[in-house]
């Protein structure tokens, strides 16, 4: 997982929330982000899917806890799509 991927995921979260969230890091817990609800989760899943060129594995997505997990998922999904 790279810092660039973490930054991409944080940007995706900000778009999913339609507002910038400050002080997010790789260790931030996704479900503890203010305003992050099921709609934001759906938006994020859709954007992650678009970023990798297909759907995100829903079982893997359901196990995500931190932004680091999302970055790892994005990188893993991108590698498997290649």
SEDOTOR-65330 format. One line per 5 residues: number of its first residue (from 1); for each residue x, y, z of C-alpha. Coordinates in steps of 0.2 Angstrom, whole numbers, padded with zeros to 4 digits. Layout:
N
NUM) X:Y:Z | ... .
REM end
This chain:
82
1) 0000:0000:0000 | 0007:0017:-0005 | 0004:0034:0002 | -0003:0039:-0016 | -0016:0025:-0014 .
6) -0021:0031:0003 | -0022:0049:-0004 | -0033:0042:-0018 | -0045:0033:-0005 | -0046:0049:0006 .
11) -0051:0059:-0010 | -0064:0045:-0014 | -0071:0046:0004 | -0072:0065:0003 | -0082:0064:-0013 .
16) -0093:0050:-0006 | -0097:0062:0008 | -0099:0077:-0003 | -0088:0087:0009 | -0070:0087:0014 .
21) -0065:0078:0030 | -0050:0084:0039 | -0037:0073:0048 | -0040:0057:0040 | -0025:0045:0039 .
26) -0022:0027:0034 | -0027:0022:0052 | -0043:0031:0052 | -0058:0019:0055 | -0070:0021:0041 .
31) -0086:0019:0051 | -0080:0032:0063 | -0079:0046:0050 | -0092:0059:0054 | -0106:0058:0042 .
36) -0101:0041:0034 | -0117:0032:0032 | -0124:0018:0021 | -0126:0030:0006 | -0108:0036:0008 .
41) -0103:0018:0008 | -0112:0014:-0008 | -0104:0029:-0016 | -0087:0024:-0010 | -0089:0006:-0016 .
46) -0095:0012:-0033 | -0080:0024:-0035 | -0068:0010:-0030 | -0076:-0001:-0043 | -0074:0012:-0056 .
51) -0056:0015:-0051 | -0051:-0003:-0054 | -0062:-0005:-0069 | -0076:-0017:-0062 | -0085:-0021:-0046 .
56) -0076:-0023:-0029 | -0077:-0040:-0021 | -0092:-0037:-0009 | -0085:-0049:0004 | -0068:-0041:0004 .
61) -0077:-0023:0005 | -0087:-0029:0020 | -0072:-0033:0030 | -0064:-0016:0028 | -0061:-0007:0044 .
66) -0048:0007:0041 | -0043:0018:0026 | -0027:0007:0025 | -0038:-0008:0022 | -0047:0001:0008 .
71) -0030:0006:0000 | -0025:-0012:0001 | -0041:-0018:-0006 | -0039:-0005:-0020 | -0022:-0011:-0024 .
76) -0026:-0029:-0023 | -0041:-0027:-0034 | -0031:-0017:-0047 | -0018:-0030:-0048 | -0031:-0044:-0050 .
81) -0039:-0034:-0064 | -0022:-0033:-0074 .
REM end
